[in-house]
Structure formats: structure tokens, C-alpha cells
Amino acid sequence: MIQFISLIFSSLIFIIGHVFFGYIIIRLFQIVALNTQILILVLFFLLSLSALISFYLSYRWDNLATRIFYIFSAIWVGVLINAGLIVAFLLIAKLIAWLFSVVISILLIKLIFFIGTLALSIIGLYRALSVKVTEYEVQIKNLPAAWENQVIVQLSDIHLGPVYQKRFFSALLEKVNKLRPTAVFITGDLFDGGEAGFSWLNHPFTKLQAPQGIYYGFGNHDLYLGFSRVTALLKDNPIQVLDNQMLVVNGLQIVGINYSFSSAVDLEKKILQQVNYDRQQPSILLLHAPRNIEAVQKAGIDLQLSGHTHNGQMWPFNYLAKWIHRGYAYGLFKIGDFSLIVNGGAGTWGPPFRTTSRSEIVKIILKKK
């Protein structure tokens, strides 16, 4: 019931936001014709409904029509966010011009609006689709010789679904192979969560060369798709699905904890103690969201691998992500013997745009402390 109310509330905000943006455009461009004003408001209202309908359809049915509809709507929402930034800039510029008795022509306003929105959108699309490799070095106390000076790779938030499919995923795995990792860790949201057809998936992880294994922990979008569905899709792949489980691989404890929709989970008592975790032994934790940092550190985990935040994905949401996750929104953090890496993600959610950082693969070189 709470989720339903939240969905209705979010949809209303989405629709009202569209109509309000239409009103801002009318005022900014000084449109006085009543018919044109009504047409703009109706257009933005219909675009908001169209986006909501496309999101619903793509999460229920998967075919070429629903994918195209979803991609169009997702791009539109991204363009709208970028347009909103340009409008905010123009409103500030107009205020400053008014203070200094300077008049900005409507033609100049229109040029800045359309060129600025287009430029931001092109940059955002490029940064989303061109995946970079980010490299970190992490020291772990008592690291076994089998892992010392080895390269491991973290993938997160790929969001396979209507937007990211076979071509993107194949290219991503090829990039990973070129890094020659000894192990690959996938920290959730491998899937976007909708009822997409995955006939093209066809055991992709058989192509990965990772001598010490491929390990996967559930993210929130994976759980939207369904635990059993994800497990079935990954069946017959050389991948270890860690469902609140731990494996000891050549002396290194690898713990995978499922995403929890509650932030009040007692991580140590309810999970770590149940999987026979030994705080004295070296460990890597796969935990989708960068939460419970103090509890993880207290439990003696050496390295936590997380994602989830997308580094906000589009400016200025990176500041919101940083606030929500108490500063742990993106990058490498070191606190004593504890290290945390928050991956910005290889894919995107919603708009296929990134203006805060590029999509990424994280390469980690393990060192003995």
C-alpha cells in the first residue's frame, strides 16, 4: 500500500513538474498568444503521461515497440533535466541583467536555450556510452600470496534491459578481459528490473577469463526483476551468486550481502555471524549500496565494494547522492585498515545520460599491507 501511494505521489509530481516547466518556457520566451500557451501546456502534460506510460509498458512487456517507446521517453526525461539547468542559468542571467539595466534579446535567450540543451545532452549521452576504466590500489592486511599484486575488476549497475543489451554488454566484457583480472566482482543491478526478454544473454560470463572466479551480489533492481528470475538467467554461467553467503577462495573471505530495502538491518548479527565470517581473516564484501559503513568497519571487513549511487548520474543529483549516502557517493575511501570503493556504474537508470562522471569499470590492484 505504501509503495502504491508513493508511486501515485511520484507520478503526480512528475506531471506537475512537466506542466510547470511548460509555464516557465512561456514566461521565459515571452509567449503571449493564448492558443500557443495552451498548446505548450498540453504538450508538456502529454509528454509526462507518455513517459509514465512507456516506463510502465517496458516493465511489463518486452518487444521492439515498447523498447523504442521507453528509449524515446528516457531520452526525453534526460533532455528535460538538461533543459531545466539551462533555464535556471538563463533566469539567473536575466536577473543579473535586470540589476544592471541590461536587456537580453529573446533571440539570444532562444539560442542559448536550444544550443545549451543540445550540447549538454550530447555530452551526457557520450559519457554514458563510452565506458572508462578507473584504477585503484588497495592494501589488505594479511592478504594471501595467491591474491597479492593481482588485478580484480568490479562491475556495478549495468542495468541490462530496454537500453543496454547484447552489443553494449559484449563490448563491456571485452574491456574487462583486456584488464586480465584474476577475479571479477559484480555488485548488483546487473539487470534493470523490467520484464525484458533476455534470449540474447546466452551465458555471457563464459567469455570472461577470471581464474579465481566471478562473484555476484544482488542489487535493488535485480530484486525488482525477482530473485528466482535472476538466478535462472545466471544459471549455467561460471558465476558464484552470493545470496547472503560467503566463500573462502585461496585464503580470502568473499562475502555477498543482498540489497536490503531497510537500512536498519543488523549487518553483523543477522548476516556475518550466520556465514561463519572470521574478522581476523582478510575479506572482501559485496554490498550494493554504500550503507552501514561504521558497522562494516567495526566488523573488520577489509574492502567493501559498492555501487548503487551512479554518482548522481546527472548534475546536480551528485550532490543529492553525496548527501543521502553521507559523503560516500563515489570513489575510494580509506579509514584505517578499511577501504570502500563506490563504483559509479557501467550503465544508467532512466535517462541514458551522464553529466557527473563517465560510465566505468573499476580495476583494483590488491597489495599486502
Buried (B, 14 or more C-beta within 10 A) or exposed (E): EEEEEEEEEEBEEBBEBBBEBBBBBBEBBEBEEEEEBEEBBEBBBEBBBBBBEBBBBBBEBBEEEBBEBBBEBBBBBBBBBBBBBBBEEBEEBBEEEEEEEEEBEEEEBEEBBEEBBBEBBEBBBEBBBEBEEBEBEBBBEEBBEEBEEBBBBBBBBBBBBBBBBBEBBEEBBEBBBEBEBBBBBBBBBBBBBBBBEBEEBEEBBEEBBBEBBBBBBBBBBBBBBBEEBBEEBBEEBEBBBBEBBBBBBEEBBBBBBBBBEEEEBEBBEEBBEEBEBEEEBBBBBBBBBBBBBEBBBEBBBBBBBBBBBBBBBBBEBBEEBBEBBEEBBBBBBEEEBBBBBBBBBBBBBBBBBBBBBBBBBBBBBBBBE
